[in-house]
Amino acid sequence: MPTERMPTERLLRWGLVAVAIGGLAAGLIASLASFSSFAHIAWTAGTLPVLVALAVSIVRDLAAGRMGVDAVAFVSMTAALVLGEPLAACVVAIMYAGGNVLEAIAVARAERDLGTLIDRAPRIAHRRTGEAVRDVPVDEVAIGDIVVVRAGEVVPVDGQPVGDTPAMLDESALTGEPLPVARKRGEEVRSGTVNAGETFEMRATATAGESTYAGIVRMVAAAQTAKAPFIRIADRFALLLLPATLLLAGGAWFFTGDPIRALAVLVASTPCPLILAAPVAFVAGVSQAARHGILVKGGGALEALARTHTVMFDKTGTLTVGGARLVAIETAPGESPDTVLRLAASLEQASHHVVAGAIVAAAGARDLALSFPEEVSESFGSGLTGRIDGETVCIGSQAMVFGTARPPDWAARAARRASWRSALVVFVAAGGRPVGALLLADELRRETPRAIQMLRTAGIARIMMVTGDRADAAETIGAALDLDAVLADRLPTDKVDAVATEQRLHPTLMVGDGLNDAPALAAAGVGVAMGARGASASSEAADVVILVDRLDRVSQAVGIARRATGIATQSIVAGMVLSGLAMGAAAAGWLSPVAAALVQEAIDVAVILNALRALGPGHRGLARLMKSEPPLEAQVLREEHAVLERSLDRLRAIADALDDADPAHAVALIADASRIVEEHVVEHERDDETSVYPTLTRHLADAHGLSAMSRAHREIQHLARLLARLAAGLEAQHVDRYLVRDAQRVIESVEALVRLHNAQEEDIYEHAVAA
């Protein structure tokens, strides 16, 4: 239904119900005053406008090749007038017109979350030119303009902060994220978010029409106007329902000789449950999804989501974070990882290479103080050379840093580890000597394993990955996630063929985020776009857009769709069963036409109220899916683990350094490792036992569920004691290759166990506290 027709049709619905109620009231007054003829005229007058509107609707459906169940309501009103029962006809008219009004009210309530997005779209932007700030229409903002965003205002266009103070943004309206997010200089600020902090300035990176919010508004408009095939499920039953109703009414008339019984059957059969249940439940489901940052483009997409059997994922940017991330720092003997990263990031500030931003961001995350690079020269495809704090620094490929010389053992080890991890290795040299290497790779999203498990729990039978990446990298991720199939080295056209093949076998959902995913999304039964980074071509081609950068929203979307579809089906079945019972009672003579109309009206109200349940999360299982956003306690735990990661990185570096350390240096390294384990690792695990686990216990049905995690704590403490014994009183003359090997084994065991333990803790904590 076009958006501009909505107000007119809603006014018409209200007008029809007002006329019918007015006719009923006037007729009752006339009847009480013993003016029976005028009462019949009033009731007929209240019925005829509804009857005419219904006839127009039926003709329109027939012209479109549809046979709607509205015909049953038309027959019952017509029969009542013909048989001289205008009161029953008027009550049916009120029932039918009132049902349409109730549907409009319910749909309006359910659309509120979607409508809010459009209503809050900014119209004005504060553009700064020189020292002057002027209000201009948002459509006049050009790329590169400086825009001032005041406290509490909606960001008008996409941009990047230009000041030193981070912008604090409330992104809940777009993503469902409850907590404000800090966006620093150079990070993306999306239109439609709200400034939750002080006034800040940003540089526009897109015009209003091309910004994130404009794309969302367009998709919302499509979602509001799209129709689900399920919403017209009533039409599928029309050819069966109408003859069955006429047969039962005719049978009641034939066997009793009373045409009023036949009329009562017709009145009781008015199929409002079929007409009302599906649209209310589906719009409520779309609204529920919108609250969680999931934009479903109409009821058709929601119904298709509910039927999903197979889910296919793109890899880069979908299962993984997308783009390069620093995953490890390898150092030359005697060098510090932070020093290597600081030198590399300082020099990379002058580069536009794809990995430069990742290296600078990694240094920022460690709060490293960067220096301004000088005399920078860049060799495209090889690396950079420049001066940092007066020292010549070179960063780039193995050939650029080592030339034709044989790389030292530590560099060969770094290259080998990069190969194992399908990572890019960038070597760093300072003052003419190699000092380290940075390993950069695309890694799994933190929530990806949990998201895959949630899909299994939601009932998805088959999960696959289809990617253009190399087979070795793709299969490594596929094995880590226990996927059912991995299709690698696929071009966009190959992806389309793969999706189409699966779609022919079972209803298939495709999840992607890039421009090359758009054709595959369109080929799937349901295309889901990870659209948190903007309204790209994939978002336009998709049926569902995930507005928050979290993969677990896919399982939420499936859960919401299945619940809404289940409620719609339940409402239809329950409503029609109740209507069938009312028809039987009418055929037996237990209900008069007026009483049958009133009973049917009560059924309609019950059906609508039941359909509105789709606005809520429902039972515990789906409610848990709805709460997949990590609670504050889980975020704090994650931040503590991020700090602990630095200590674990240092332990890994110590274990590597022991390979070539002389006895005196080995003593110092082992002592340093023991100190780190005791002061940082063991202390963290003790804090878990005293503060974190008691909190978890309150959320778990079985307090023994944490016994395995506590067992890991005891193992970590045991390894810490072993390392402390090795380090206690250790002198250079005691050091041999066997002692070094034992120390390495303990240090590496602690590092590996703690990393795995932290990941398990985060998963359990988020799951338990969100439940």
N, C-alpha and C positions, 0 to 999 in steps of 0.2 A: 504494500500500500504506500503510494508516494507520501512523503512527509507533509507536503502542503495540504493534502486532503484530510489529514487526521483531525484537525480542529472542526472542520465542517461535518464530518461523519459523526464525531462525538456529540456535537450539538444536535444533530438529527436524532441520534439515539436517545438523548435526554428529552428532546421534544416529543418523540413517539411515546415514551413511557409517561410523560406528563399528560398527554392527551388521553391515554388509556386510563390513567388514575383519575383524571378529571371526569371522564365518562362514567367510570364506576361509581365515583362519589355522587355525581348528579343523579344517576339512576337509583342508587340506594335511598337518597333523600326523597325522590319522587315516589319510590315504592312505599316508603314509610308514610307518605302523605296520601296514599291510595291512588296515585296517578300512574297506574301500571303501564298505560300506553306510552306515556312520556318516558318512563323508566326504560322500556324496551328501546325507544329511540336513542336515549342517552348511551345505553350500553352498546348499541350497534355503532353509534358515532365514535365511541372510544375504540372500537375494534377495527373499523374500516381503514384508518390510516396505517395501522400496523400491518393489516392484511395486504394493502396495496404495496407498501415497502417490501414486504416479504415476497410478493409476486414478482416485483422488479428484480429482487436478488436471485430468485429461482430462474427467471428468464436469462439473466446474465450468466449464471452457472451453466445453463443448457447451451447457450451460445458458445461458451468456452469448452464444451464437450464434457461437462461434469454434471452429475446428478447428486445434489446435496440432500442431507437429511432434513433440511428446512422444509421439504415438501410435506413431512408428517405434520409439522405445526400448521402449515397452510391448510391441509385437509381437515384437521381437528377444528380450526376456527371456522372454516367454511361450513362444515357439517353442523356445528352448533348454531350458526345463524339460520341455516336451512331448516333445521329441526325446531326452530323457535326457542332456542336456549341462548339468548344474547348475553345473559349474565355469565354463563360458562365461557362463551366466546371472549368476553371482555377480560375475564380472569386469565385465560390463556394468553391473550394479547399482552396483559401486564407481565405475565410470567416470561414470555418470550422477549419483550422489549426490555424488561428489567434484567433479564439474564445478560443481554448485550451490554447494558450499563454496568452491571457487576463485573463483567469481563473487562470493560474499558478501565474501571477503577483499579482492578487487580493488575492489569497490564501496566497502567500508569505508575502504580507503586513499584512494580518490578523493574520498570525502565528508569527509575530515578537515578540509579548509579551511573547508567550510561548517559542519561541526559545531563547530569552534572558536569561531565567532561566537556560537552559542547557549550553549556551555559557559562563556564568559567574561562572560556578562551579569551585571552587578552586582546583588547582593541587598540590600545595606545602603548607606545614605547617612549622611554626618555633617552633621546639621542644626544650625546655630547659632541659638540663641535668646538674645538679650542677649549675655552674656559666656560662656554655657555652650554646649558642643558635645555633642550626644547622637547616638548611633547609632540610627537608625530604619529600618524596612523601606522600601525604595526606593519602594514604592507609596504611602507616606504623605507624600511630598514634594509640596507644593502650589506652584502658580505664585506667585512672589514670595518664596519661602523662600530664605534664605542657606545655601548648601551649601559645606562645606569639602572640597576635593579634595587629598589628600595625595600626596606624591611616589610615583610608580609605580602609582597607583590608576587604575582605569577610571572615567571620568566617568559618574555614574549617570543624569542627566537632561540635557536641553538647557538651556542657560543662557547668561549673559553675565558675564564677569569684572567684579568691582566694585572691585578694587584698582588702584593706579597701575602696578604691575609686570605686564608681559605674561605670560600663561600660555603655557608651552611645551608643546605637545601632539604626541604621536606618533599620527598618523591612519592609519598604514599598515594596520591591521587592517580599516578601513572602506574606504579609498580606494586602497591600494597605494602612496601617496606615501612614499618612503623616508626623507625628511628631516623633522625636527620643524618644526612651524609655530607661530609666535607669534601669539596672539590677544589683542588689547588690549581695554581697557574699551569696552563697547558692542558688540563683535564677537561673533558667534555661536560658542558652544562646543557641539559635538554629543556626545550620549551615545554611549558605546562607544569614544571615543578615550582615550588613556592620558596621564596627566600625566608628561611627560618632564623637568620642571623642579622648581622648589620648590613647596611647598604654596601653593595660592591659594584664594580665595573667589569664588563666583559666585552670581548671582541666578537662580533657576530660571525659565525661560520656558515650560515645558511640564511636564506630569505624566509619570510614567514610562511610562504606557500610550500617551501621545501623542507621546513623544519619538522621535527619529530611530532609535535603536537598537531600540526595540520594534517599529517598522515593519519594520526590516530582519530581525529575528528571525522575524516573521510571514511575510515573503516567503521567507526561507530554508526555513522549514518547508514552504511550498508547493512550493519548488523540489525538496526532497528527496522529496516524495510524488508529484509529477507524473510521468506516463508519456509517453514519446514514441511516436507512431504507428510510427516507425521501429524502436523497440525490439521491437515484435511483428512485425517484417518476416518472421520465420520463419513466422508463420501464413499469410502470403500465398503461401508456397511449399509449404505443407503438403499441399494437395490435389493438387499435382503430384508432390511428393517421395514421398509414401506409395505411390501406385500405381506409380511408376517403380521404387521399391525392391522392391515385391512382384513386379513383372513380371520384374526382373532375377533375383531369388532363385528365382522359379518357373522361369525359363528355365534357370538353372544346374541345378536339380533335374531338370527335364524332359530335358535333353540328356545329363546324366551319370548320372542315376538315383541321385545321392548327396544325401540331404536335408541332410547336414552342410555341404555347400557352400552350400546355400541359407541355412542358419543363419549361416555365416560372412559372407555378403553382408549379411544383416540386421544383424549385430553391427557390421560396418564402416560401415554407413549411419547409425548413431546420430547425430542432427543437432545435437550439442553446439555446433559452430561457429555455427550459426544462433541457438541459444538464448543463447549467452554473449557473442558479439562486440558486439552493438549496445548492451546496457545498460552494459557496462564502458566502452566508448568514449564513450558519451554522458555518463555520470556523470563520467568523467575530464575531458571537455570543460567541463562545468559547473564543476568544481573549478578547472580552469585559468583560466577566466574570473573566478572569485571572487578568485583571487590578484591580479588586476589591477583590482579594484574594479568588476567587472561582475557583477551578480547576474542570472543567467538562471533563470527560474522553470521549471525542469524540461527534460527532453529534448525535449518537443514544441516548446517555444520555440526550442531549439537547432536542431532540424531545419528549422523554418520560416526561421530566420535564414540557414541554408545555402542556401536556395532563392531568396534575395532578388534581385530584378531591378531594382526601383525603390526609391529612398529619397526620402522627403518630409520636409522640415524645417519646423518652426515657426521664426519669426524671433526674436522677443524672448525673451532668456534662453536661447536654443538656439544659433543662429548668432551672436547678439550677446551681450554680457555681461549685458544686462537692467538696466533702470533707468538713471538719468541719470549721466553721467560728464563731468567737466570736460574739454573738448577744445581750448579756446583761451581766451586772455585778450586782449581788445582794450582799449587804453588811450587816454586823452585825451593830447594832446601834453604832454610833460614829466612824465608820471606813470609809476610803476614797476608792472609786473605783480604783483610780490610784495606791494606795498602795497595794491593793489586787492583781491587775494585775501584778504589778512589782515583788512582791514576787513569784507569781506563775510562771511568765515567767523566772525569774532568776533560779528557780529550774528546770524548764522544759528544760533548755538548756542542761541538762545532760541526757535527755530521748530520746528514739527512738520511743515513742508511737505516734500513728497516730495524736493525737490532740496536741502534743507538739509543732509542727511547727506552728499551727494556733495560739496558745497562745503567742508564742514568736513573731510572725509576728504582732499580735494585739498590743503588747507592743511597737514594733518598730514603728508602725503607729502613736502611741501617743508620740513618742520621749521620752520614759521612759528610764532612765539610769539603766541598769541591773547590778547585782552583780554576781561574779563567785560563783557557788555552791560548797560546800565542804561536805565531809562525806555523799555522796549521796547513798542511798539504794533504790532499786526499787522492789516493790512487783507486779509481773506480774498480770495484770487484776484488780489491786486495786489502786495503786498510787505510789507516791514518798515521801521519807523523806530525808531531808538534812539540812545543815546549811547555812543561808544567812546572811552575816554581823554579824556572831556570834550568830544568833538566830535560833532556830530549827523551820523549816517550814515543814508542811505536806500538801500534795495535793492529792486528790483522791476521792474515792467513799464515800457515806454517812457512810457506815460501818467502813471505815478506819479512818475517821475523828471523828465520834461521838461514834463509838463502839456500845454498846448495849443501851446507854443512849438515852432518848427521845430528838430529835432535837428541838432547840428553834423555836419559831414561825416564825422568819424570814427565817430560813432554810427550814421549811415546806412550806412556801410561795414560796421559790425559786424552790423547787422540784415540786410544783403544777404548777408554771408557765412553767417550763421545759416540763412537761407533756402536757400542752396545746399547746406548740409550737413544739412538737415532737423533743425536744432538749435533748442533753446530759448535765447533771449537774455535775460539778466538784467542790468539796468543798475545801476551803483553811483554814488552821489553822497556827497560828504563836505564838510561845512561849506557846504552850499548849492551846490556846484559839481559837475557830473558828472566823474567821474575814470576810469571804465572800464566795461567790460561783460564778463560771463562767458558763454561759449557752452557749453551742456551738451547732450549727445546720447547716445543708445545706440549704442555702437560695436561693431565686429566683435570677437569673441574673438581673442586673439593666435594661437591654434592653428587657427582656422577654415579658412583657405586650405589649410593642410597637411592638415587632416582631410578636406576635400573631395578633394584629390589622392589621399590614401590610399584613399578609397573607389573612385576610378576605378581605381587600381592593383589593388585587391582584386577587380575584375571587375564592379562595379556599372554597369549600362548607362544608367540614367536617374536624374538627381538634380534634385529640384524643391524649391521653397519655397512654402508655403501660410501666409498670415498675415492677420491682421485689420488690419494697418497700411496706411497710405496707399500708393497705387501708386507715387508718385515715390520715396519712401524705400525701398520694397521692391525696385523695379527697379534702383535704384542699387547695392544690395547684391548683387542677382542678377547684374548685369553684372560687378561686381568679382570674383565667385566663378565666373563662367562657368557658371552653372546652366542646365539644359536648359529650364526653365519657371519662371515666377513667377506665383503666384495671390495677388492682393492684395485688400484690402477684404472679407475672408471672415469671416462670423460663425461661431461654433462649429458650427452646423448645416451651414453651407456647407463647412466643413472636412471634416465627416463625409462629405458627398456627394462631395467631391473625392477623398478617400482611398478611398471605396468604388468610385468609377469606376476609379481606377488599379488597385485590387486585382482588379477583374474582368478587367483586361487582363493583368496580370502580378503575381507575388508582390511585395507592397509592404511596405516598412518605414516607419513613421512615427516621427519623433523630436520630442519636445516636453518642456516642463517645467512648464507652468502648469495651473491648475485647468480652464481652458477647453480644454485639449488632451486631457483624459481621454476624451471621446467619440470623438475621432479616433483616439487610440491603440487604443481597443477595436475600432474598425472595421477597422484595418489587419491584414494577415496577421501582422505582428509590431509591437508597440508598444514603443518604447524611451523611457524617461523619464530626463531629466537630474535625478536625485534627490539631488544633493549637498547641496541646501539643506534636505532633510528628506523624510519619507515623506508626500508630499502625495497628493491624489486621483489625480494623474497616475501616481504611482508604483504605487498600488494597481491601477490599470487596465492598467498596462503588463505586457508579457511579459518585458521586460528592463529593469533599472534600473542606470544608471551612477552609482555611489556617489561617484566623484571628479569634480570639476568640470572635466572635460576632454572636449572633443567628439571628439578622435581615438580615444577608447575605442569609438566606434561601429564604426569600421573594424576595430578589434581583435576586437570581438564577432563580426563577420561572418567574419573570418579564422579565429578559433577554431572557429566553428560549421562552416565548410566543411572544416576539417582533421579535426574529430571525425567528421563524416559520411563523409568520404572514407576514414578509417581503419576505421570500422564496415563500410562497403561492401567495402573491400579485405579485411578479415578474413573476412567472410562468403564472398566469392567464393573467396579462397584456401583457406579451410577446406573448402568444399564441393568444390572441385576435388580437393584431396588426399583427401577422403573418397570421391569418385568413383573415383580411382585405386585406393584401398584396396578398394573394392567390386569393381572389375574384377579385382584380384589374387585376391580371395577367390573370385570366380566361376571363375577359372582354376585354382583349387586350390592357389595359392601361399601362402595364409594359412589357418591353422586358425581356428576361432571364437575361441579364447583369444588367439592372435597378432593377429587382427583387432581385438579389444577393446583390446589394448595399443597398437597402432598408432593407433587412434582417440583414445586417451587422450593420446598424444604430440601429436596434432593439436590437441586441446583446449587443452593448455598453451601451444602456440605461438600459437594464436588469442588467448588471454587476454593473453599478453605483448605481442603486437602491438597489441591494443586499448589497453593501458596507455600506449602511446606518445602518446596524446592528452593525457596529463598534462604533456607538455613542449612547448616552442615549435616544435620541428621544424626544418624547413629554414630557410635563411638569410632568405628573403623574409618568412615569418611571424615568425621570430625578430626581425627588424627592426621589425615592427609591434608586437611585444610590448615592445620597448624604446623606445616613443615618448615615455616620460617623459624630459624633458630631463636630461642628465647635469649633474654639478656644474659642469663647465667652461662649459656653455651658460648655466647660471643666473648665473654670475659675469659672463659677457659681456652678458647681458640687463641685469643691474644697472648695469654700466658704461654701457650705452646709455641707461638711464633717467636717469642723471646728465647725460649729454650732451644729453638732450632739453631741459634747462633752458637750455643755451647756444643751442640751436636756436630755442627760443621767444624768447629775447632777440634773436637775429638777425632773426626775423620782426617783432618789435616795432620794431627799428631801421629796417628797410625801410619799415614803415608810417609811422614818425615822420618820415622824410626827405621825405614828401609835402608837409608844411607847415613844415619847418624853415627858419629864416633861415640865411644863409651861415655864420655863426660856429657855430651849433648843428649844422649839417650836417657841418662839419669834425670836431667832437667825436664825432658819431655814427659817421662813417665810420672814424675812428681807433679807436673802441671796437669796432666790428665787426671790423676787421682784427686787433685784439688778441685777441678771442674766438676767431676762426678759427685764429690761429696757436697760441695757448696751449692751447686745448681741442680743437678739431676736428683740426687737423693732428697734434698730439701723440698723440691717440687713434689716428689712422690709422697713424702710424709704429709705435706699440706693437702694432697688429694685425699688421703685416708682420714684426715681430721675434719676437713670442711666440705670437700666436693662429694665424697661418697655418702655421708649422712644425708645430704640434699637429695642425691639420687635414690636412696633407700625409701624416702617418703613417696616417691613416684612409682616404685616397683611393687608389684603384687607379692613377689617372693624376694625377701631380703638376701637370700643366698645367691641371687643372680649375679652379684658382684664378686663372688668368690674367686672366679678365674682372673678378674682384673687385680684383685688383691694378691693373688698368687704371683702375678707379674711383678708387682711391687716388691715382693719378697725376693724374687729372683734378681731384680735390679740391685737391691741392697746387698745380696750375696755377692754379686759380681763386684760391687763397690768395695766390699771388704777384701776380696781377693786382690784387687788392684792396690788397695792401701797396704796390704802386706808386702806386695812386690816393691812398692815405693819406699816403705819404711826402712830407714837406715841403709838404703841402696847407695853403693859407691862405685866409681868407675871400674875398679878392678874386679868387681863382681859381675860385670856385664859381659855376657857372651851372646851368641846368636840364638841360643835356645831361650834365654830369658827375654830377649827382645821379641821373639816370636810369641811367647806366652803373653807378654804385655799387649802385643797387637791383637791377639785373639780376644782378650778380655775387653779391650777398648772398643773393638769393632762389634763385639757382642752387645755391649751396653748401648752403643749408638743405634744398631739395628733394632734391638728390642724396644728401646724408648720411642723410636719413630713409629713403629707398628703399634705400640701401646697407646701413644697419643692419638693416632687415627681411630683406634677402636673406642677410646674414651669419648672423643668428639661425637662419633656416630651414636653411641649408646646414650650419651647425655642429651643430645638434641632429640632423639627419639623418645626418651623417657620423660623429659621435662615438658616436651610439646604435647604429650599424650593427655 
